[in-house]
Amino acid sequence: MTEIEDWSAEPERFGLDAAALKRADAIVRAGMDEGVYPAATYIVLRRGKIVARNAMGLAQPHVDPPVATELTTVFDMASLTKPVAATLLLQMIERGDLHLGMRVLDLLPEAADAPVGPVTLFQLATHTSGLPAWKPLYMSDLGGAIAEILATELEAQPGTRYAYCDLGYILIGEIIARRAGVPLDRLAQERIFAPAGMSRTGYLPTEDMRGGIAATANCPMREGQTLVGDVHDANAHSMGGVSGHAGLFSTASDMARFAVALFHREEATRLGIPPLLRPAALRLTATRQTDPAVSGHSIGHFTMPNSMLPKGDLLSSSTFGHTGFTGTLILHDPEQELTLLLLTNRVWNPEDGTGIGRIRRLFANAVAGGIV
């Protein structure tokens, strides 16, 4: 399969200053040196071409000899699973299989009397469902995550409050899998990963991949354990590793193909990648769909004025993207035709609180500051 063109040796060809990109690289390296994460990879795309890339640190510092990080190193993507689930949802909307006004009770028969039953797909996808931000579903005695969510009381009237919520995307994953009649991991493989040529992306990494996976640790459900290829998120782990909110594993190179397939149409055509979304559906994932008085969210991504969007100060107000708890990031600025991907395993360090947020914003500033 054709590879994305790599112009990282000549970023000026695409309007990026090489010295600025070296500063961005130094910011990522400084985060590693400070102990925020032991491993990092990044790719910057301009107009669908690679203008900067690097891999640094140790993907598995706990083994002897330690495993060095490469651009093909597989990371636990955590909540970067959500934009993938949202893409599947929008594909089903394109097909006429679903619409965003459909309610949970319309799609899950067991939700007829559930507090979340009247909540719409739109509200689940934009985190305005009224569900609590989080719940330890792995401690449920009701028979599993879905049953536990259906028994959960809402904390706000749907549509009136923004609360970033894994529970909503767990329901989205269940709904689209049932609607398609195909397990979620297989659906993502057939409709996103295979068409985009994302050969090292998926749920439930196989044993032969483990040597190239960045390790994580400090999961509250599995204290003291080092995880390699086992999802860090405790709720996703309790669901067998496959969910709409977490569970995905991928590489910087593969996520670059995902970004090209969605956001850089001309390059996708050159690579022979079919469009994952056509323009009408792409608009729903690329632009704010919520009232800005509530927050900023599209179908699948943080948008302005959401404080969870770590776009820094220089990317345009049209920028959207998502982060993952393990230390992952995707940002896209359509005005600048610029995509930033930064993958780390910051959960290796139990002390990291705000370090990754600072590094994300400084990285975005350094890259955007290099546009000439």
C-alpha positions as CSV (number, residue, x, y, z in Angstrom):
1,M,0.0,0.0,0.0
2,T,1.3,3.5,-0.9
3,E,2.8,5.4,2.0
4,I,2.2,9.0,3.0
5,E,4.9,11.2,1.5
6,D,7.6,12.1,4.0
7,W,9.0,15.6,3.6
8,S,10.3,15.9,7.2
9,A,13.8,16.6,5.7
10,E,12.4,19.6,3.8
11,P,9.4,20.9,5.8
12,E,9.8,24.4,4.2
13,R,8.3,22.8,1.0
14,F,5.0,22.9,2.9
15,G,5.4,26.1,4.8
16,L,6.9,24.9,8.1
17,D,10.1,26.3,9.5
18,A,12.6,23.5,10.3
19,A,14.0,25.3,13.3
20,A,10.5,25.6,14.8
21,L,9.9,21.9,14.3
22,K,13.2,21.2,16.1
23,R,11.9,23.2,19.0
24,A,8.7,21.1,19.0
25,D,10.8,18.0,19.0
26,A,12.8,19.3,22.0
27,I,9.5,19.9,23.9
28,V,8.5,16.3,23.5
29,R,12.0,15.2,24.5
30,A,11.9,17.4,27.6
31,G,8.7,15.8,28.7
32,M,10.4,12.4,28.5
33,D,13.5,13.7,30.3
34,E,11.2,15.1,33.1
35,G,9.7,11.7,33.6
36,V,6.2,12.5,32.3
37,Y,6.4,9.5,30.0
38,P,9.2,7.0,29.1
39,A,8.1,6.8,25.4
40,A,6.8,9.2,22.7
41,T,6.1,9.3,19.0
42,Y,4.8,12.1,17.0
43,I,3.9,13.0,13.4
44,V,3.0,16.4,12.0
45,L,1.0,16.5,8.7
46,R,0.6,19.5,6.4
47,R,-1.7,19.1,3.5
48,G,-1.6,15.4,4.1
49,K,2.2,15.2,3.9
50,I,4.6,14.3,6.8
51,V,6.6,17.4,7.7
52,A,7.9,16.3,11.1
53,R,8.2,12.9,12.9
54,N,10.2,11.2,15.6
55,A,10.2,8.4,18.1
56,M,12.0,8.6,21.4
57,G,12.5,6.8,24.7
58,L,11.8,3.3,25.8
59,A,8.6,1.6,25.0
60,Q,9.2,-1.1,27.5
61,P,11.7,0.2,30.1
62,H,11.0,-2.7,32.4
63,V,12.5,-5.5,30.3
64,D,16.1,-6.5,29.8
65,P,17.2,-5.3,27.4
66,P,14.7,-2.4,27.3
67,V,12.6,-2.0,24.1
68,A,13.3,1.3,22.2
69,T,10.5,3.3,20.8
70,E,9.9,3.4,17.0
71,L,7.3,5.1,14.8
72,T,5.7,1.7,14.5
73,T,5.4,1.3,18.3
74,V,1.8,0.5,19.3
75,F,0.3,2.7,22.0
76,D,-2.8,2.2,24.1
77,M,-4.9,5.0,22.6
78,A,-7.4,5.3,25.5
79,S,-10.1,7.9,24.5
80,L,-8.8,8.3,21.0
81,T,-11.1,5.3,20.6
82,K,-14.0,7.8,20.8
83,P,-13.3,9.5,17.4
84,V,-13.2,6.1,15.8
85,A,-16.5,5.1,17.4
86,A,-17.9,8.5,16.3
87,T,-16.7,7.8,12.7
88,L,-18.5,4.5,12.7
89,L,-21.6,6.2,14.0
90,L,-21.5,8.8,11.3
91,Q,-20.9,6.1,8.6
92,M,-24.1,4.4,9.8
93,I,-25.9,7.8,9.6
94,E,-24.7,8.2,6.0
95,R,-26.1,4.8,5.2
96,G,-29.5,5.7,6.6
97,D,-29.1,3.1,9.4
98,L,-29.4,5.7,12.2
99,H,-30.2,9.3,12.9
100,L,-28.9,11.4,15.8
101,G,-32.4,12.0,17.2
102,M,-32.9,8.4,17.9
103,R,-33.1,7.6,21.6
104,V,-31.4,4.9,23.6
105,L,-34.7,3.2,24.3
106,D,-35.4,3.1,20.5
107,L,-32.2,1.1,20.0
108,L,-31.7,-1.0,23.2
109,P,-35.0,-2.7,24.2
110,E,-33.8,-3.2,27.7
111,A,-33.5,0.6,28.1
112,A,-37.3,1.2,27.9
113,D,-37.6,2.2,31.6
114,A,-34.0,3.3,32.1
115,P,-33.2,6.9,33.2
116,V,-30.9,7.2,30.1
117,G,-33.7,5.7,27.8
118,P,-34.9,9.1,26.5
119,V,-31.4,10.4,25.8
120,T,-30.5,10.8,22.1
121,L,-27.5,9.6,20.1
122,F,-26.7,13.3,19.6
123,Q,-26.6,13.8,23.4
124,L,-24.4,10.7,23.9
125,A,-22.0,11.7,21.2
126,T,-21.6,15.3,22.5
127,H,-21.4,14.5,26.2
128,T,-24.7,16.3,27.0
129,S,-26.6,13.2,28.1
130,G,-26.8,14.1,31.8
131,L,-25.0,10.9,32.7
132,P,-22.3,11.2,35.4
133,A,-18.8,11.8,34.1
134,W,-17.5,8.4,35.3
135,K,-18.5,5.3,37.2
136,P,-16.5,2.2,38.2
137,L,-18.5,-0.2,36.0
138,Y,-16.0,-2.9,36.7
139,M,-17.4,-3.2,40.2
140,S,-20.9,-3.8,38.9
141,D,-23.0,-6.6,40.3
142,L,-25.8,-6.1,37.8
143,G,-24.4,-8.3,35.1
144,G,-22.1,-6.0,33.2
145,A,-21.3,-2.4,32.0
146,I,-24.4,-1.9,29.9
147,A,-26.8,-3.0,32.7
148,E,-25.0,-0.8,35.1
149,I,-25.3,2.3,32.8
150,L,-29.0,1.6,32.3
151,A,-29.5,1.6,36.0
152,T,-27.6,4.9,36.5
153,E,-29.6,8.0,37.4
154,L,-29.0,11.1,35.3
155,E,-27.3,14.1,37.1
156,A,-28.7,16.7,34.7
157,Q,-31.5,17.3,32.2
158,P,-30.2,16.0,28.9
159,G,-28.9,18.8,26.7
160,T,-28.4,21.3,29.5
161,R,-24.9,20.3,30.8
162,Y,-21.6,19.2,29.3
163,A,-19.9,16.5,31.3
164,Y,-17.2,14.5,29.5
165,C,-18.5,11.0,29.9
166,D,-17.2,7.5,29.0
167,L,-20.6,6.0,29.7
168,G,-22.1,7.6,26.7
169,Y,-19.6,6.3,24.3
170,I,-19.9,2.8,25.8
171,L,-23.5,3.0,24.9
172,I,-22.7,4.2,21.4
173,G,-20.3,1.3,20.9
174,E,-23.0,-1.2,22.0
175,I,-25.7,0.5,19.8
176,I,-23.7,0.6,16.6
177,A,-22.5,-3.0,17.0
178,R,-26.0,-4.2,17.6
179,R,-27.4,-2.1,14.7
180,A,-24.7,-3.5,12.3
181,G,-25.0,-7.0,13.6
182,V,-21.2,-7.2,13.8
183,P,-19.0,-7.0,16.9
184,L,-17.5,-3.5,17.4
185,D,-13.9,-4.6,16.9
186,R,-14.7,-6.3,13.6
187,L,-16.8,-3.4,12.5
188,A,-14.0,-1.0,13.0
189,Q,-11.6,-3.3,11.2
190,E,-13.9,-3.6,8.2
191,R,-15.0,0.0,7.8
192,I,-12.0,2.0,9.0
193,F,-8.7,0.2,9.7
194,A,-8.6,-2.0,6.6
195,P,-9.8,0.6,4.1
196,A,-7.3,3.2,5.5
197,G,-4.4,0.7,5.5
198,M,-4.0,0.9,9.3
199,S,-2.2,-2.5,9.6
200,R,-1.1,-2.1,13.2
201,T,-4.4,-0.8,14.6
202,G,-7.2,-2.6,16.4
203,Y,-8.5,-3.9,19.7
204,L,-7.0,-6.8,21.6
205,P,-3.4,-6.9,20.2
206,T,-2.2,-10.4,19.4
207,E,0.6,-12.0,21.3
208,D,3.1,-11.6,18.5
209,M,2.6,-7.8,18.6
210,R,3.5,-7.5,22.3
211,G,7.2,-6.9,21.7
212,G,6.4,-3.6,19.9
213,I,3.8,-2.2,22.4
214,A,4.4,0.6,24.8
215,A,3.9,-0.5,28.3
216,T,1.4,1.2,30.7
217,A,1.0,0.9,34.5
218,N,-0.9,2.4,37.5
219,C,-4.4,1.1,36.6
220,P,-6.4,1.4,39.8
221,M,-8.1,-1.9,39.1
222,R,-4.7,-3.7,38.7
223,E,-2.3,-2.0,41.1
224,G,1.3,-2.8,40.8
225,Q,0.9,-4.5,37.4
226,T,2.7,-3.5,34.2
227,L,0.4,-3.8,31.2
228,V,1.6,-4.7,27.7
229,G,-1.2,-5.0,25.1
230,D,-3.8,-5.1,27.9
231,V,-6.1,-2.0,27.9
232,H,-5.3,0.4,30.7
233,D,-8.8,1.6,31.2
234,A,-10.4,-0.5,33.9
235,N,-14.0,-0.3,32.6
236,A,-12.8,-1.3,29.1
237,H,-10.8,-4.2,30.6
238,S,-13.9,-5.4,32.4
239,M,-15.7,-5.4,29.1
240,G,-13.2,-7.8,27.4
241,G,-11.1,-4.9,26.0
242,V,-13.6,-3.8,23.3
243,S,-15.7,-0.7,23.9
244,G,-16.7,2.6,22.2
245,H,-14.8,4.7,24.8
246,A,-11.4,2.9,25.1
247,G,-9.6,-0.3,24.1
248,L,-8.0,0.8,20.8
249,F,-4.3,0.3,20.1
250,S,-2.5,2.0,17.3
251,T,0.7,3.7,16.1
252,A,1.6,7.2,15.1
253,S,2.0,6.1,11.5
254,D,-1.4,4.4,11.4
255,M,-3.2,7.4,13.1
256,A,-1.6,9.6,10.4
257,R,-3.4,7.4,7.8
258,F,-6.7,7.8,9.8
259,A,-6.2,11.6,9.8
260,V,-5.4,11.6,6.1
261,A,-8.4,9.5,5.3
262,L,-10.7,11.9,7.1
263,F,-9.1,15.4,6.8
264,H,-6.8,15.4,3.8
265,R,-8.9,14.3,0.9
266,E,-6.4,15.0,-1.9
267,E,-3.7,13.0,-0.3
268,A,-6.1,10.2,0.6
269,T,-7.1,10.0,-3.1
270,R,-3.4,9.7,-4.1
271,L,-2.9,7.0,-1.5
272,G,-5.9,5.1,-2.8
273,I,-7.8,5.4,0.5
274,P,-11.5,5.7,0.1
275,P,-13.2,8.5,2.1
276,L,-14.1,7.4,5.5
277,L,-16.8,10.1,5.6
278,R,-18.2,12.2,2.9
279,P,-18.5,16.0,3.2
280,A,-21.9,16.2,4.9
281,A,-21.0,13.8,7.7
282,L,-17.5,15.1,8.0
283,R,-18.9,18.5,8.8
284,L,-20.6,17.0,11.9
285,T,-17.2,15.7,13.2
286,A,-15.2,18.8,12.3
287,T,-17.4,21.6,13.6
288,R,-19.0,22.4,17.0
289,Q,-22.5,20.9,17.3
290,T,-23.3,22.1,20.8
291,D,-24.4,25.5,22.2
292,P,-21.1,27.3,23.1
293,A,-22.8,28.3,26.4
294,V,-22.8,24.6,27.3
295,S,-19.4,23.7,25.8
296,G,-17.7,22.9,22.5
297,H,-18.0,19.4,21.1
298,S,-18.6,17.9,17.6
299,I,-19.7,14.4,16.9
300,G,-16.5,12.9,18.2
301,H,-14.1,15.7,19.0
302,F,-13.4,18.6,21.4
303,T,-14.0,22.0,19.7
304,M,-13.7,25.6,21.0
305,P,-14.6,26.7,23.6
306,N,-14.0,23.4,25.3
307,S,-11.1,23.7,27.8
308,M,-10.3,20.0,27.2
309,L,-9.0,20.9,23.7
310,P,-5.3,21.4,24.1
311,K,-4.8,23.5,21.0
312,G,-2.4,26.0,22.5
313,D,-2.6,29.6,21.5
314,L,-1.7,29.8,17.8
315,L,-3.8,27.2,16.1
316,S,-7.0,28.6,14.6
317,S,-10.4,28.6,16.4
318,S,-11.5,26.0,13.9
319,T,-9.2,23.4,15.4
320,F,-10.7,20.3,16.8
321,G,-9.3,17.1,18.3
322,H,-9.2,14.6,21.1
323,T,-7.0,13.4,23.9
324,G,-6.5,10.0,25.6
325,F,-5.9,9.4,29.3
326,T,-2.8,7.3,28.6
327,G,-1.2,10.4,27.0
328,T,-2.4,10.4,23.4
329,L,-3.5,13.3,21.2
330,I,-4.9,14.1,17.7
331,L,-5.4,17.8,16.7
332,H,-6.5,19.1,13.3
333,D,-6.6,22.7,12.1
334,P,-8.6,22.8,8.9
335,E,-7.6,26.5,8.2
336,Q,-3.9,25.6,8.2
337,E,-4.4,22.1,6.8
338,L,-2.3,20.9,9.7
339,T,-2.6,17.7,11.8
340,L,-0.7,17.0,15.0
341,L,-0.4,13.5,16.4
342,L,1.4,12.9,19.7
343,L,1.4,9.4,21.4
344,T,2.9,8.8,24.8
345,N,2.4,6.4,27.7
346,R,2.3,9.0,30.5
347,V,0.4,6.6,32.8
348,W,3.6,4.7,33.3
349,N,4.4,7.5,35.8
350,P,2.0,7.6,38.8
351,E,3.1,11.2,39.6
352,D,2.0,12.8,36.4
353,G,-1.0,15.2,36.9
354,T,-0.8,18.2,34.6
355,G,2.5,17.5,32.9
356,I,1.0,16.0,29.7
357,G,-1.4,18.9,29.3
358,R,1.4,21.4,29.4
359,I,3.5,19.5,26.9
360,R,0.5,19.1,24.5
361,R,0.0,22.9,24.5
362,L,3.6,23.8,24.2
363,F,4.0,21.3,21.3
364,A,1.0,22.8,19.5
365,N,2.4,26.3,20.0
366,A,5.9,25.4,18.6
367,V,4.4,23.7,15.6
368,A,1.9,26.4,14.8
369,G,4.6,29.0,15.4
370,G,6.6,27.5,12.6
371,I,4.0,28.2,9.9
372,V,5.5,30.7,7.5
